[in-house]
Amino acid sequence: MAVLIDSNILLRFVQPHHPHCALVERAVGVLRTRGESLHVAAQNFIEFWAVATRPQMNANGLGMTPEMANRELGVLKRLFSLLPEPAEVFETWEQLVIAYRVSGKNTHDARLVAVMKAHGIGTILTLNVQDFARYNEITVLDPEALP
């Protein structure tokens, strides 16, 4: 089975002192042990960069310099397979946001679902289970629910 790794998993993966770091490391380990193929979309890396390089104070970022973020991105690129972006992603995204009446920040999640659909990936690992619960065409994995 193929699994898309959400941006929040990537962010916690590189924060060794965050309370969720051990949880996401364990979840990724469980999936690897099961033989699952773990993927990311370009959007995941873009979202990672945006949060990683935002200031910690008043911006909910990690406060990394671009050089630090680039090093961490290099590690993540070796750990997870980057999916190509097929041309139909936009059309699929558009269908999803209309069908599910998606608005605001959640449009980014709809785009990840569109990438998943384009690649036949039916599962996403995320800390934000509720953000993806509306999409009945995918399965949402909560890292806390993995054995």
N, C-alpha and C positions, 0 to 999 in steps of 0.2 A: 504494500500500500504506500502511496505517496502522501506526504504531509507538507502543507505550507506552514512555515514558521512565522508568526506574527512579529511585528516590529517591537512590541513590548517585551517579548521573549529575548530578542537580540539585545535590547537595552539592559535588561537585568543580568544577562549573561556576562556583560563586561563590568558589572558593578559588584566586586567581591564582598563588599560590606553591606549590600542591600539585603533586607530580609528575604526577598524572593530569589536571590541568586542561587542558593543551594537547591531550591525547589525546581527552577528551570533547568539547572544542570542535571538533576536527577531525571526529570521528564525527558530531556533530550537523550540521556543515556538509556532509559527504558525503551524509547522508540528505536534507537540504534540497535539495541540488543534484540529487539523483535525483527530486525531486518527492514525497517521502514526506510524509504528514501526521503530525505529531508531537504526541502527547497525553500527558496525565498524569491520574491519578485524584486525587480529594480526599485519599486516603490518602497519596499521594506528598508532597503539600504539608504534611500533618500530620506525617509522618515527618521531612521537611526541617526544620520548625519545632522539633521535639523535639531533633534533633541540633544545629541551629544555635544554640539557646539554652542548651544544656548547657555547663557549664564545660569548658575545655580540659584542665585538670589533673585527673587521676583520673576523668574521666567521658567521655572520648573525644568531646567536643563541639567546637563551633567558638567558644564563648565570646561569642556575639553578644548584645547587648541585644535586648529585644523590638522596639525601634525599628529597629535595624539589620536584624534578621531580616525585619521587615515591608517594608523597602525592597527587600531582595533578593527576597522573595516577589513583590513587585510586578513586578520585572524578569522573573522566571520566568513569571508569569502572562501577560505580553505575548509571551513566546517560545513557549509551549506551550499547546495547547488543552485546557482542563479538561473532562473527560468528566462528564456527569451520572451519578448513581448510581441505576440501575434497581432496582426492588423485588426482582427475582430474584437479585441478587448474593448475598444471604445463603444462599439455597437452593443456588445453584451452588457457593459456597464450602464449604458443608456436604458436598455430594457429593464435592468434590475432596479435602477432608481425610480423608474416610473411604476413598475409593478409593485414595489414595496413601499412607495411613497417616501423615499429616503431624502433627507435634507441635512444641511449643515455639515458638521465634521464627519458624520457617518457616510458621506459620499466616498471618502477614502477607503472605508471598509468594503463598500460595494465594488470598488475597483479591484480590490484584492480577490473578491469572490469572482469577478469577471475573469481575472487571470487564471484562477483555479479552474473555472469552467473550460477555458480555452485549452488547458493542459490535461483535462480529465482528472484533476485532483479533487477528491471529495472531502478532505479533512484539513482542518486548521488547528494548530496548537496556539492558544492565546490565554493571556491572563484576563482579557476582557470578553468573557463568554457572552454576556448580554448584548454586546455590540454586534455579534454575528448570529444570535438566536433566531432572528426573523427569517433567515435564509434556509428554507427547507430543502434546498438542493445540496447542502453541505452538512458535515458532522463537525461539531465544535468540541475540541478536546481541552479540558481544564487540566493544567499540570497537577493540581491537587487531587484530581480524580484518578490519576494513573497509579496502578499498584506499585 
